[in-house]
Amino acid sequence: MPPCDQVTGGVIVDGGHVTLLITQVVTANRKSTATAIVLTSSDPKFRRGSEQTFVLDGDVITWTAFGTFCDEKAKSDTCGA
């Protein structure tokens, strides 16, 4: 299944899913780094049992293998909003 939702004939077709288990969080210098293990995935890029890393810096989460996620308070130059 593709990793993103798609619109086909005016209908949203559900994209891929990944279920993660956070195993460790380390905070230093006002940034947190989380390590997670993939429990399930419909995307072959994220194999079951593989380790993933996330960095939380203020209002921005970076999934090192996927991309950047922002909330509404994040700076526009970081997230393009």
PDB file of N, CA, C and O in Angstrom:
ATOM      1  N   MET A   1       0.844  -1.173   0.000  1.00  0.00           N
ATOM      2  CA  MET A   1       0.000   0.000   0.000  1.00  0.00           C
ATOM      3  C   MET A   1       0.892   1.240   0.000  1.00  0.00           C
ATOM      4  O   MET A   1       1.900   1.266   0.706  1.00  0.00           O
ATOM      5  N   PRO A   2       0.544   2.268  -0.776  1.00  0.00           N
ATOM      6  CA  PRO A   2       1.366   3.477  -0.788  1.00  0.00           C
ATOM      7  C   PRO A   2       1.411   4.143   0.588  1.00  0.00           C
ATOM      8  O   PRO A   2       0.470   4.005   1.369  1.00  0.00           O
ATOM      9  N   PRO A   3       2.484   4.858   0.890  1.00  0.00           N
ATOM     10  CA  PRO A   3       2.615   5.467   2.210  1.00  0.00           C
ATOM     11  C   PRO A   3       1.758   6.708   2.422  1.00  0.00           C
ATOM     12  O   PRO A   3       1.684   7.195   3.550  1.00  0.00           O
ATOM     13  N   CYS A   4       1.105   7.244   1.386  1.00  0.00           N
ATOM     14  CA  CYS A   4       0.306   8.461   1.537  1.00  0.00           C
ATOM     15  C   CYS A   4      -1.115   8.222   1.055  1.00  0.00           C
ATOM     16  O   CYS A   4      -1.352   7.398   0.172  1.00  0.00           O
ATOM     17  N   ASP A   5      -2.069   8.958   1.649  1.00  0.00           N
ATOM     18  CA  ASP A   5      -3.436   8.908   1.159  1.00  0.00           C
ATOM     19  C   ASP A   5      -3.470   9.417  -0.276  1.00  0.00           C
ATOM     20  O   ASP A   5      -2.665  10.261  -0.669  1.00  0.00           O
ATOM     21  N   GLN A   6      -4.414   8.892  -1.049  1.00  0.00           N
ATOM     22  CA  GLN A   6      -4.592   9.328  -2.425  1.00  0.00           C
ATOM     23  C   GLN A   6      -6.077   9.581  -2.660  1.00  0.00           C
ATOM     24  O   GLN A   6      -6.923   9.024  -1.960  1.00  0.00           O
ATOM     25  N   VAL A   7      -6.392  10.411  -3.634  1.00  0.00           N
ATOM     26  CA  VAL A   7      -7.774  10.637  -4.022  1.00  0.00           C
ATOM     27  C   VAL A   7      -7.983   9.966  -5.363  1.00  0.00           C
ATOM     28  O   VAL A   7      -7.307  10.284  -6.341  1.00  0.00           O
ATOM     29  N   THR A   8      -8.931   9.026  -5.403  1.00  0.00           N
ATOM     30  CA  THR A   8      -9.248   8.309  -6.620  1.00  0.00           C
ATOM     31  C   THR A   8     -10.743   8.426  -6.869  1.00  0.00           C
ATOM     32  O   THR A   8     -11.549   7.942  -6.075  1.00  0.00           O
ATOM     33  N   GLY A   9     -11.112   9.068  -7.969  1.00  0.00           N
ATOM     34  CA  GLY A   9     -12.524   9.235  -8.288  1.00  0.00           C
ATOM     35  C   GLY A   9     -13.302   9.975  -7.214  1.00  0.00           C
ATOM     36  O   GLY A   9     -14.467   9.663  -6.967  1.00  0.00           O
ATOM     37  N   GLY A  10     -12.672  10.949  -6.574  1.00  0.00           N
ATOM     38  CA  GLY A  10     -13.331  11.733  -5.523  1.00  0.00           C
ATOM     39  C   GLY A  10     -13.395  11.033  -4.180  1.00  0.00           C
ATOM     40  O   GLY A  10     -14.034  11.538  -3.258  1.00  0.00           O
ATOM     41  N   VAL A  11     -12.746   9.878  -4.045  1.00  0.00           N
ATOM     42  CA  VAL A  11     -12.745   9.112  -2.791  1.00  0.00           C
ATOM     43  C   VAL A  11     -11.327   9.075  -2.236  1.00  0.00           C
ATOM     44  O   VAL A  11     -10.373   8.824  -2.972  1.00  0.00           O
ATOM     45  N   ILE A  12     -11.189   9.325  -0.935  1.00  0.00           N
ATOM     46  CA  ILE A  12      -9.876   9.238  -0.303  1.00  0.00           C
ATOM     47  C   ILE A  12      -9.551   7.768  -0.041  1.00  0.00           C
ATOM     48  O   ILE A  12     -10.294   7.067   0.645  1.00  0.00           O
ATOM     49  N   VAL A  13      -8.434   7.319  -0.597  1.00  0.00           N
ATOM     50  CA  VAL A  13      -7.954   5.952  -0.405  1.00  0.00           C
ATOM     51  C   VAL A  13      -6.871   6.002   0.659  1.00  0.00           C
ATOM     52  O   VAL A  13      -5.863   6.693   0.507  1.00  0.00           O
ATOM     53  N   ASP A  14      -7.093   5.262   1.737  1.00  0.00           N
ATOM     54  CA  ASP A  14      -6.193   5.275   2.878  1.00  0.00           C
ATOM     55  C   ASP A  14      -4.793   4.851   2.476  1.00  0.00           C
ATOM     56  O   ASP A  14      -4.615   3.885   1.735  1.00  0.00           O
ATOM     57  N   GLY A  15      -3.794   5.583   2.972  1.00  0.00           N
ATOM     58  CA  GLY A  15      -2.396   5.274   2.696  1.00  0.00           C
ATOM     59  C   GLY A  15      -1.838   4.283   3.695  1.00  0.00           C
ATOM     60  O   GLY A  15      -2.583   3.558   4.355  1.00  0.00           O
ATOM     61  N   GLY A  16      -0.537   4.259   3.798  1.00  0.00           N
ATOM     62  CA  GLY A  16       0.131   3.306   4.669  1.00  0.00           C
ATOM     63  C   GLY A  16       0.025   3.655   6.137  1.00  0.00           C
ATOM     64  O   GLY A  16      -0.347   4.768   6.509  1.00  0.00           O
ATOM     65  N   HIS A  17       0.357   2.687   6.954  1.00  0.00           N
ATOM     66  CA  HIS A  17       0.324   2.848   8.407  1.00  0.00           C
ATOM     67  C   HIS A  17       1.583   2.249   9.018  1.00  0.00           C
ATOM     68  O   HIS A  17       2.088   1.225   8.559  1.00  0.00           O
ATOM     69  N   VAL A  18       2.078   2.905  10.058  1.00  0.00           N
ATOM     70  CA  VAL A  18       3.206   2.392  10.829  1.00  0.00           C
ATOM     71  C   VAL A  18       2.833   2.503  12.303  1.00  0.00           C
ATOM     72  O   VAL A  18       2.399   3.560  12.761  1.00  0.00           O
ATOM     73  N   THR A  19       3.002   1.414  13.041  1.00  0.00           N
ATOM     74  CA  THR A  19       2.788   1.426  14.488  1.00  0.00           C
ATOM     75  C   THR A  19       4.154   1.315  15.149  1.00  0.00           C
ATOM     76  O   THR A  19       4.934   0.413  14.846  1.00  0.00           O
ATOM     77  N   LEU A  20       4.433   2.255  16.064  1.00  0.00           N
ATOM     78  CA  LEU A  20       5.750   2.330  16.697  1.00  0.00           C
ATOM     79  C   LEU A  20       5.638   2.151  18.203  1.00  0.00           C
ATOM     80  O   LEU A  20       4.614   2.482  18.801  1.00  0.00           O
ATOM     81  N   LEU A  21       6.680   1.634  18.804  1.00  0.00           N
ATOM     82  CA  LEU A  21       6.810   1.557  20.254  1.00  0.00           C
ATOM     83  C   LEU A  21       8.034   2.373  20.641  1.00  0.00           C
ATOM     84  O   LEU A  21       9.157   2.028  20.274  1.00  0.00           O
ATOM     85  N   ILE A  22       7.818   3.454  21.382  1.00  0.00           N
ATOM     86  CA  ILE A  22       8.945   4.276  21.821  1.00  0.00           C
ATOM     87  C   ILE A  22       9.668   3.542  22.936  1.00  0.00           C
ATOM     88  O   ILE A  22       9.062   3.176  23.943  1.00  0.00           O
ATOM     89  N   THR A  23      10.962   3.327  22.755  1.00  0.00           N
ATOM     90  CA  THR A  23      11.744   2.549  23.718  1.00  0.00           C
ATOM     91  C   THR A  23      12.672   3.400  24.566  1.00  0.00           C
ATOM     92  O   THR A  23      13.108   2.964  25.631  1.00  0.00           O
ATOM     93  N   GLN A  24      12.983   4.616  24.108  1.00  0.00           N
ATOM     94  CA  GLN A  24      13.900   5.464  24.861  1.00  0.00           C
ATOM     95  C   GLN A  24      13.708   6.926  24.451  1.00  0.00           C
ATOM     96  O   GLN A  24      13.491   7.221  23.276  1.00  0.00           O
ATOM     97  N   VAL A  25      13.789   7.833  25.419  1.00  0.00           N
ATOM     98  CA  VAL A  25      13.772   9.266  25.156  1.00  0.00           C
ATOM     99  C   VAL A  25      14.914   9.890  25.935  1.00  0.00           C
ATOM    100  O   VAL A  25      15.036   9.678  27.142  1.00  0.00           O
ATOM    101  N   VAL A  26      15.760  10.664  25.248  1.00  0.00           N
ATOM    102  CA  VAL A  26      16.878  11.355  25.878  1.00  0.00           C
ATOM    103  C   VAL A  26      16.699  12.843  25.600  1.00  0.00           C
ATOM    104  O   VAL A  26      16.487  13.244  24.455  1.00  0.00           O
ATOM    105  N   THR A  27      16.784  13.667  26.655  1.00  0.00           N
ATOM    106  CA  THR A  27      16.632  15.115  26.512  1.00  0.00           C
ATOM    107  C   THR A  27      17.920  15.807  26.925  1.00  0.00           C
ATOM    108  O   THR A  27      18.470  15.546  27.995  1.00  0.00           O
ATOM    109  N   ALA A  28      18.394  16.705  26.047  1.00  0.00           N
ATOM    110  CA  ALA A  28      19.596  17.501  26.329  1.00  0.00           C
ATOM    111  C   ALA A  28      19.510  18.776  25.512  1.00  0.00           C
ATOM    112  O   ALA A  28      19.072  18.749  24.361  1.00  0.00           O
ATOM    113  N   ASN A  29      19.914  19.867  26.081  1.00  0.00           N
ATOM    114  CA  ASN A  29      19.933  21.157  25.380  1.00  0.00           C
ATOM    115  C   ASN A  29      18.570  21.519  24.779  1.00  0.00           C
ATOM    116  O   ASN A  29      18.492  22.014  23.655  1.00  0.00           O
ATOM    117  N   ARG A  30      17.515  21.271  25.530  1.00  0.00           N
ATOM    118  CA  ARG A  30      16.136  21.585  25.150  1.00  0.00           C
ATOM    119  C   ARG A  30      15.662  20.859  23.898  1.00  0.00           C
ATOM    120  O   ARG A  30      14.712  21.299  23.250  1.00  0.00           O
ATOM    121  N   LYS A  31      16.313  19.749  23.550  1.00  0.00           N
ATOM    122  CA  LYS A  31      15.880  18.884  22.457  1.00  0.00           C
ATOM    123  C   LYS A  31      15.721  17.480  23.021  1.00  0.00           C
ATOM    124  O   LYS A  31      16.488  17.053  23.883  1.00  0.00           O
ATOM    125  N   SER A  32      14.718  16.770  22.525  1.00  0.00           N
ATOM    126  CA  SER A  32      14.522  15.382  22.928  1.00  0.00           C
ATOM    127  C   SER A  32      14.698  14.490  21.714  1.00  0.00           C
ATOM    128  O   SER A  32      14.219  14.802  20.624  1.00  0.00           O
ATOM    129  N   THR A  33      15.386  13.383  21.913  1.00  0.00           N
ATOM    130  CA  THR A  33      15.550  12.378  20.867  1.00  0.00           C
ATOM    131  C   THR A  33      14.890  11.096  21.349  1.00  0.00           C
ATOM    132  O   THR A  33      15.192  10.596  22.433  1.00  0.00           O
ATOM    133  N   ALA A  34      13.985  10.572  20.530  1.00  0.00           N
ATOM    134  CA  ALA A  34      13.279   9.339  20.878  1.00  0.00           C
ATOM    135  C   ALA A  34      13.697   8.234  19.922  1.00  0.00           C
ATOM    136  O   ALA A  34      13.869   8.457  18.724  1.00  0.00           O
ATOM    137  N   THR A  35      13.856   7.052  20.471  1.00  0.00           N
ATOM    138  CA  THR A  35      14.119   5.859  19.683  1.00  0.00           C
ATOM    139  C   THR A  35      12.874   4.995  19.749  1.00  0.00           C
ATOM    140  O   THR A  35      12.292   4.815  20.819  1.00  0.00           O
ATOM    141  N   ALA A  36      12.464   4.461  18.605  1.00  0.00           N
ATOM    142  CA  ALA A  36      11.262   3.635  18.548  1.00  0.00           C
ATOM    143  C   ALA A  36      11.530   2.403  17.684  1.00  0.00           C
ATOM    144  O   ALA A  36      12.400   2.405  16.814  1.00  0.00           O
ATOM    145  N   ILE A  37      10.756   1.357  17.953  1.00  0.00           N
ATOM    146  CA  ILE A  37      10.822   0.122  17.181  1.00  0.00           C
ATOM    147  C   ILE A  37       9.522  -0.001  16.388  1.00  0.00           C
ATOM    148  O   ILE A  37       8.440   0.252  16.920  1.00  0.00           O
ATOM    149  N   VAL A  38       9.628  -0.388  15.121  1.00  0.00           N
ATOM    150  CA  VAL A  38       8.444  -0.587  14.282  1.00  0.00           C
ATOM    151  C   VAL A  38       7.775  -1.896  14.695  1.00  0.00           C
ATOM    152  O   VAL A  38       8.389  -2.962  14.635  1.00  0.00           O
ATOM    153  N   LEU A  39       6.510  -1.806  15.114  1.00  0.00           N
ATOM    154  CA  LEU A  39       5.740  -3.000  15.467  1.00  0.00           C
ATOM    155  C   LEU A  39       5.009  -3.559  14.252  1.00  0.00           C
ATOM    156  O   LEU A  39       5.021  -4.767  14.017  1.00  0.00           O
ATOM    157  N   THR A  40       4.371  -2.676  13.479  1.00  0.00           N
ATOM    158  CA  THR A  40       3.688  -3.078  12.247  1.00  0.00           C
ATOM    159  C   THR A  40       3.883  -1.976  11.220  1.00  0.00           C
ATOM    160  O   THR A  40       4.059  -0.809  11.570  1.00  0.00           O
ATOM    161  N   SER A  41       3.849  -2.360   9.943  1.00  0.00           N
ATOM    162  CA  SER A  41       3.984  -1.364   8.883  1.00  0.00           C
ATOM    163  C   SER A  41       3.426  -1.915   7.580  1.00  0.00           C
ATOM    164  O   SER A  41       3.637  -3.080   7.241  1.00  0.00           O
ATOM    165  N   SER A  42       2.705  -1.056   6.852  1.00  0.00           N
ATOM    166  CA  SER A  42       2.260  -1.419   5.511  1.00  0.00           C
ATOM    167  C   SER A  42       3.208  -0.850   4.451  1.00  0.00           C
ATOM    168  O   SER A  42       2.986  -1.024   3.253  1.00  0.00           O
ATOM    169  N   ASP A  43       4.257  -0.175   4.899  1.00  0.00           N
ATOM    170  CA  ASP A  43       5.242   0.416   4.002  1.00  0.00           C
ATOM    171  C   ASP A  43       6.538  -0.395   4.109  1.00  0.00           C
ATOM    172  O   ASP A  43       7.126  -0.456   5.189  1.00  0.00           O
ATOM    173  N   PRO A  44       6.992  -1.013   3.028  1.00  0.00           N
ATOM    174  CA  PRO A  44       8.202  -1.843   3.100  1.00  0.00           C
ATOM    175  C   PRO A  44       9.456  -1.078   3.514  1.00  0.00           C
ATOM    176  O   PRO A  44      10.444  -1.686   3.926  1.00  0.00           O
ATOM    177  N   LYS A  45       9.424   0.259   3.408  1.00  0.00           N
ATOM    178  CA  LYS A  45      10.576   1.067   3.829  1.00  0.00           C
ATOM    179  C   LYS A  45      10.793   0.960   5.346  1.00  0.00           C
ATOM    180  O   LYS A  45      11.917   1.108   5.827  1.00  0.00           O
ATOM    181  N   PHE A  46       9.715   0.702   6.095  1.00  0.00           N
ATOM    182  CA  PHE A  46       9.790   0.614   7.562  1.00  0.00           C
ATOM    183  C   PHE A  46       9.492  -0.819   7.990  1.00  0.00           C
ATOM    184  O   PHE A  46       8.358  -1.162   8.325  1.00  0.00           O
ATOM    185  N   ARG A  47      10.533  -1.647   7.972  1.00  0.00           N
ATOM    186  CA  ARG A  47      10.393  -3.063   8.286  1.00  0.00           C
ATOM    187  C   ARG A  47      10.072  -3.294   9.754  1.00  0.00           C
ATOM    188  O   ARG A  47      10.559  -2.577  10.629  1.00  0.00           O
ATOM    189  N   ARG A  48       9.253  -4.295  10.013  1.00  0.00           N
ATOM    190  CA  ARG A  48       8.943  -4.697  11.385  1.00  0.00           C
ATOM    191  C   ARG A  48      10.245  -4.981  12.131  1.00  0.00           C
ATOM    192  O   ARG A  48      11.113  -5.698  11.632  1.00  0.00           O
ATOM    193  N   GLY A  49      10.372  -4.412  13.332  1.00  0.00           N
ATOM    194  CA  GLY A  49      11.561  -4.618  14.152  1.00  0.00           C
ATOM    195  C   GLY A  49      12.657  -3.597  13.912  1.00  0.00           C
ATOM    196  O   GLY A  49      13.623  -3.546  14.674  1.00  0.00           O
ATOM    197  N   SER A  50      12.533  -2.777  12.867  1.00  0.00           N
ATOM    198  CA  SER A  50      13.576  -1.788  12.613  1.00  0.00           C
ATOM    199  C   SER A  50      13.484  -0.648  13.625  1.00  0.00           C
ATOM    200  O   SER A  50      12.420  -0.382  14.184  1.00  0.00           O
ATOM    201  N   GLU A  51      14.603   0.011  13.849  1.00  0.00           N
ATOM    202  CA  GLU A  51      14.685   1.115  14.807  1.00  0.00           C
ATOM    203  C   GLU A  51      14.541   2.441  14.074  1.00  0.00           C
ATOM    204  O   GLU A  51      15.137   2.648  13.016  1.00  0.00           O
ATOM    205  N   GLN A  52      13.744   3.337  14.648  1.00  0.00           N
ATOM    206  CA  GLN A  52      13.508   4.655  14.067  1.00  0.00           C
ATOM    207  C   GLN A  52      13.889   5.717  15.097  1.00  0.00           C
ATOM    208  O   GLN A  52      13.812   5.484  16.303  1.00  0.00           O
ATOM    209  N   THR A  53      14.302   6.889  14.602  1.00  0.00           N
ATOM    210  CA  THR A  53      14.713   7.974  15.481  1.00  0.00           C
ATOM    211  C   THR A  53      13.897   9.226  15.186  1.00  0.00           C
ATOM    212  O   THR A  53      13.659   9.568  14.027  1.00  0.00           O
ATOM    213  N   PHE A  54      13.470   9.909  16.252  1.00  0.00           N
ATOM    214  CA  PHE A  54      12.695  11.134  16.170  1.00  0.00           C
ATOM    215  C   PHE A  54      13.381  12.192  17.030  1.00  0.00           C
ATOM    216  O   PHE A  54      13.886  11.887  18.111  1.00  0.00           O
ATOM    217  N   VAL A  55      13.399  13.435  16.550  1.00  0.00           N
ATOM    218  CA  VAL A  55      13.962  14.537  17.317  1.00  0.00           C
ATOM    219  C   VAL A  55      12.865  15.580  17.512  1.00  0.00           C
ATOM    220  O   VAL A  55      12.258  16.042  16.546  1.00  0.00           O
ATOM    221  N   LEU A  56      12.616  15.945  18.769  1.00  0.00           N
ATOM    222  CA  LEU A  56      11.653  16.994  19.098  1.00  0.00           C
ATOM    223  C   LEU A  56      12.438  18.240  19.464  1.00  0.00           C
ATOM    224  O   LEU A  56      13.203  18.252  20.429  1.00  0.00           O
ATOM    225  N   ASP A  57      12.234  19.294  18.673  1.00  0.00           N
ATOM    226  CA  ASP A  57      12.911  20.566  18.907  1.00  0.00           C
ATOM    227  C   ASP A  57      11.837  21.650  18.891  1.00  0.00           C
ATOM    228  O   ASP A  57      11.432  22.116  17.826  1.00  0.00           O
ATOM    229  N   GLY A  58      11.387  22.040  20.056  1.00  0.00           N
ATOM    230  CA  GLY A  58      10.309  23.032  20.149  1.00  0.00           C
ATOM    231  C   GLY A  58       9.019  22.473  19.599  1.00  0.00           C
ATOM    232  O   GLY A  58       8.485  21.496  20.123  1.00  0.00           O
ATOM    233  N   ASP A  59       8.511  23.095  18.536  1.00  0.00           N
ATOM    234  CA  ASP A  59       7.243  22.691  17.935  1.00  0.00           C
ATOM    235  C   ASP A  59       7.431  21.833  16.690  1.00  0.00           C
ATOM    236  O   ASP A  59       6.496  21.666  15.906  1.00  0.00           O
ATOM    237  N   VAL A  60       8.620  21.292  16.503  1.00  0.00           N
ATOM    238  CA  VAL A  60       8.937  20.531  15.297  1.00  0.00           C
ATOM    239  C   VAL A  60       9.444  19.140  15.678  1.00  0.00           C
ATOM    240  O   VAL A  60      10.334  18.994  16.516  1.00  0.00           O
ATOM    241  N   ILE A  61       8.855  18.122  15.043  1.00  0.00           N
ATOM    242  CA  ILE A  61       9.347  16.752  15.201  1.00  0.00           C
ATOM    243  C   ILE A  61       9.955  16.339  13.872  1.00  0.00           C
ATOM    244  O   ILE A  61       9.323  16.477  12.824  1.00  0.00           O
ATOM    245  N   THR A  62      11.176  15.836  13.913  1.00  0.00           N
ATOM    246  CA  THR A  62      11.815  15.316  12.716  1.00  0.00           C
ATOM    247  C   THR A  62      11.970  13.810  12.865  1.00  0.00           C
ATOM    248  O   THR A  62      12.638  13.326  13.780  1.00  0.00           O
ATOM    249  N   TRP A  63      11.348  13.084  11.961  1.00  0.00           N
ATOM    250  CA  TRP A  63      11.514  11.630  11.880  1.00  0.00           C
ATOM    251  C   TRP A  63      12.639  11.445  10.886  1.00  0.00           C
ATOM    252  O   TRP A  63      12.454  11.690   9.693  1.00  0.00           O
ATOM    253  N   THR A  64      13.795  11.020  11.349  1.00  0.00           N
ATOM    254  CA  THR A  64      14.996  11.042  10.523  1.00  0.00           C
ATOM    255  C   THR A  64      14.851  10.244   9.234  1.00  0.00           C
ATOM    256  O   THR A  64      15.535  10.548   8.257  1.00  0.00           O
ATOM    257  N   ALA A  65      13.989   9.240   9.195  1.00  0.00           N
ATOM    258  CA  ALA A  65      13.817   8.429   7.989  1.00  0.00           C
ATOM    259  C   ALA A  65      12.654   8.890   7.122  1.00  0.00           C
ATOM    260  O   ALA A  65      12.433   8.330   6.048  1.00  0.00           O
ATOM    261  N   PHE A  66      11.896   9.912   7.569  1.00  0.00           N
ATOM    262  CA  PHE A  66      10.674  10.258   6.839  1.00  0.00           C
ATOM    263  C   PHE A  66      10.530  11.738   6.543  1.00  0.00           C
ATOM    264  O   PHE A  66      10.256  12.112   5.403  1.00  0.00           O
ATOM    265  N   GLY A  67      10.709  12.591   7.549  1.00  0.00           N
ATOM    266  CA  GLY A  67      10.549  14.016   7.289  1.00  0.00           C
ATOM    267  C   GLY A  67      10.204  14.800   8.537  1.00  0.00           C
ATOM    268  O   GLY A  67      10.361  14.318   9.659  1.00  0.00           O
ATOM    269  N   THR A  68       9.722  16.035   8.319  1.00  0.00           N
ATOM    270  CA  THR A  68       9.463  16.981   9.398  1.00  0.00           C
ATOM    271  C   THR A  68       7.967  17.178   9.575  1.00  0.00           C
ATOM    272  O   THR A  68       7.215  17.283   8.606  1.00  0.00           O
ATOM    273  N   PHE A  69       7.549  17.228  10.843  1.00  0.00           N
ATOM    274  CA  PHE A  69       6.156  17.463  11.200  1.00  0.00           C
ATOM    275  C   PHE A  69       6.116  18.670  12.123  1.00  0.00           C
ATOM    276  O   PHE A  69       6.936  18.787  13.033  1.00  0.00           O
ATOM    277  N   CYS A  70       5.157  19.575  11.890  1.00  0.00           N
ATOM    278  CA  CYS A  70       5.088  20.812  12.654  1.00  0.00           C
ATOM    279  C   CYS A  70       3.701  21.019  13.229  1.00  0.00           C
ATOM    280  O   CYS A  70       2.709  20.556  12.666  1.00  0.00           O
ATOM    281  N   ASP A  71       3.636  21.723  14.361  1.00  0.00           N
ATOM    282  CA  ASP A  71       2.329  22.154  14.844  1.00  0.00           C
ATOM    283  C   ASP A  71       2.109  23.595  14.398  1.00  0.00           C
ATOM    284  O   ASP A  71       2.969  24.188  13.747  1.00  0.00           O
ATOM    285  N   GLU A  72       0.964  24.149  14.748  1.00  0.00           N
ATOM    286  CA  GLU A  72       0.613  25.486  14.256  1.00  0.00           C
ATOM    287  C   GLU A  72       1.513  26.591  14.789  1.00  0.00           C
ATOM    288  O   GLU A  72       1.501  27.697  14.247  1.00  0.00           O
ATOM    289  N   LYS A  73       2.294  26.327  15.838  1.00  0.00           N
ATOM    290  CA  LYS A  73       3.177  27.346  16.403  1.00  0.00           C
ATOM    291  C   LYS A  73       4.582  27.317  15.797  1.00  0.00           C
ATOM    292  O   LYS A  73       5.399  28.184  16.109  1.00  0.00           O
ATOM    293  N   ALA A  74       4.872  26.357  14.954  1.00  0.00           N
ATOM    294  CA  ALA A  74       6.220  26.207  14.399  1.00  0.00           C
ATOM    295  C   ALA A  74       6.531  27.370  13.459  1.00  0.00           C
ATOM    296  O   ALA A  74       5.630  27.942  12.845  1.00  0.00           O
ATOM    297  N   LYS A  75       7.800  27.707  13.356  1.00  0.00           N
ATOM    298  CA  LYS A  75       8.243  28.797  12.477  1.00  0.00           C
ATOM    299  C   LYS A  75       7.982  28.437  11.020  1.00  0.00           C
ATOM    300  O   LYS A  75       8.184  27.296  10.606  1.00  0.00           O
ATOM    301  N   SER A  76       7.533  29.418  10.251  1.00  0.00           N
ATOM    302  CA  SER A  76       7.197  29.157   8.852  1.00  0.00           C
ATOM    303  C   SER A  76       8.409  28.774   8.017  1.00  0.00           C
ATOM    304  O   SER A  76       8.260  28.025   7.051  1.00  0.00           O
ATOM    305  N   ASP A  77       9.601  29.256   8.347  1.00  0.00           N
ATOM    306  CA  ASP A  77      10.781  28.908   7.563  1.00  0.00           C
ATOM    307  C   ASP A  77      11.194  27.456   7.780  1.00  0.00           C
ATOM    308  O   ASP A  77      11.900  26.885   6.949  1.00  0.00           O
ATOM    309  N   THR A  78      10.763  26.852   8.891  1.00  0.00           N
ATOM    310  CA  THR A  78      11.088  25.454   9.165  1.00  0.00           C
ATOM    311  C   THR A  78      10.138  24.529   8.431  1.00  0.00           C
ATOM    312  O   THR A  78      10.553  23.493   7.911  1.00  0.00           O
ATOM    313  N   CYS A  79       8.883  24.890   8.388  1.00  0.00           N
ATOM    314  CA  CYS A  79       7.854  23.981   7.874  1.00  0.00           C
ATOM    315  C   CYS A  79       7.188  24.457   6.607  1.00  0.00           C
ATOM    316  O   CYS A  79       6.324  23.764   6.069  1.00  0.00           O
ATOM    317  N   GLY A  80       7.559  25.606   6.124  1.00  0.00           N
ATOM    318  CA  GLY A  80       6.993  26.102   4.888  1.00  0.00           C
ATOM    319  C   GLY A  80       5.547  26.557   4.988  1.00  0.00           C
ATOM    320  O   GLY A  80       4.873  26.739   3.974  1.00  0.00           O
ATOM    321  N   ALA A  81       5.074  26.739   6.217  1.00  0.00           N
ATOM    322  CA  ALA A  81       3.674  27.137   6.399  1.00  0.00           C
ATOM    323  C   ALA A  81       3.514  28.628   6.264  1.00  0.00           C
ATOM    324  O   ALA A  81       2.403  29.144   6.387  1.00  0.00           O
TER     325      ALA A  81
END
